[in-house]
Amino acid sequence: MECAFYTEYLGIPTDSHRQLYELANEYVSRTEEFDKSVCGKINGDGIAVPIDPLENRLIQENAKDILKELTLKANELGYSQKDLLQMIRQINRRS
């Protein structure tokens, strides 16, 4: 993906990839918000941590559902799920 330099090293997406960045950011925000509402523990960095298999299953199912929804939107913009996942990883590395 041509925007890798801008997002990985500079921390900003190019204008042509802003919509993909926004979808990836939405994924990160929505999954973290859900995780915090479900998980019984928050670690020292403020990240939700599942404490049992039920919590783990709930957050995994939610993440899959959100990814599926946002992949459809990304596809409409001409991006693949691989592109979306790469952008999500880049956002998570900066966090």
C-alpha positions as CSV (number, residue, x, y, z in Angstrom):
1,M,0.0,0.0,0.0
2,E,1.5,3.3,-1.1
3,C,0.4,5.1,2.1
4,A,2.5,2.9,4.4
5,F,5.3,5.5,4.6
6,Y,3.0,8.2,5.6
7,T,1.1,6.3,8.1
8,E,3.9,4.2,9.5
9,Y,6.7,6.8,9.7
10,L,4.8,10.1,9.8
11,G,1.7,8.9,11.5
12,I,-0.7,10.5,9.0
13,P,-2.5,9.1,6.0
14,T,-2.3,10.6,2.6
15,D,-5.4,12.4,1.3
16,S,-6.1,9.5,-1.0
17,H,-6.2,7.1,1.9
18,R,-8.0,9.2,4.4
19,Q,-11.3,7.3,4.1
20,L,-9.5,4.0,4.7
21,Y,-7.8,5.5,7.7
22,E,-11.2,6.7,9.1
23,L,-12.6,3.2,8.7
24,A,-9.6,1.7,10.4
25,N,-9.9,4.2,13.2
26,E,-13.6,3.5,13.6
27,Y,-12.7,-0.2,14.0
28,V,-10.2,0.5,16.7
29,S,-12.5,2.8,18.6
30,R,-15.6,0.6,18.4
31,T,-13.8,-2.5,19.4
32,E,-12.0,-0.9,22.3
33,E,-15.3,0.7,23.5
34,F,-17.0,-2.7,23.4
35,D,-14.1,-4.5,25.0
36,K,-14.1,-2.0,27.9
37,S,-17.9,-2.5,28.4
38,V,-17.5,-6.3,28.5
39,C,-14.1,-7.1,30.1
40,G,-13.7,-7.5,33.8
41,K,-10.2,-6.1,33.8
42,I,-8.4,-3.0,32.4
43,N,-4.6,-3.2,32.4
44,G,-2.2,-0.4,33.3
45,D,-2.3,0.9,29.7
46,G,-6.1,1.3,29.8
47,I,-6.6,-1.7,27.5
48,A,-9.5,-4.1,28.3
49,V,-8.4,-7.7,29.1
50,P,-10.9,-10.6,29.1
51,I,-10.8,-12.6,32.3
52,D,-12.7,-15.6,31.1
53,P,-13.6,-17.5,28.0
54,L,-17.1,-15.9,27.7
55,E,-15.6,-12.4,27.7
56,N,-13.0,-13.5,25.1
57,R,-15.7,-15.0,22.9
58,L,-17.8,-11.9,23.1
59,I,-15.0,-9.5,22.1
60,Q,-13.9,-11.8,19.3
61,E,-17.4,-12.1,17.9
62,N,-17.8,-8.3,18.1
63,A,-14.5,-7.6,16.4
64,K,-15.4,-10.0,13.6
65,D,-18.8,-8.4,13.1
66,I,-17.3,-4.9,13.0
67,L,-14.6,-6.0,10.6
68,K,-17.1,-7.6,8.3
69,E,-19.2,-4.4,8.3
70,L,-16.3,-2.1,7.7
71,T,-14.7,-4.4,5.0
72,L,-17.9,-3.9,3.0
73,K,-17.5,-0.2,3.2
74,A,-13.8,-0.4,2.3
75,N,-14.7,-2.5,-0.7
76,E,-17.1,0.1,-1.9
77,L,-14.2,2.6,-1.7
78,G,-12.0,0.3,-3.7
79,Y,-10.0,-1.2,-0.8
80,S,-9.6,-4.8,0.2
81,Q,-9.9,-6.3,3.7
82,K,-6.1,-6.7,3.6
83,D,-5.7,-2.9,3.1
84,L,-8.1,-2.3,6.0
85,L,-6.3,-4.7,8.3
86,Q,-2.9,-3.2,7.4
87,M,-4.2,0.3,8.3
88,I,-5.7,-1.1,11.6
89,R,-2.3,-2.6,12.5
90,Q,-0.6,0.8,11.7
91,I,-3.0,2.6,14.0
92,N,-2.5,0.0,16.8
93,R,1.3,0.3,16.5
94,R,1.0,4.0,17.2
95,S,-1.2,3.6,20.2
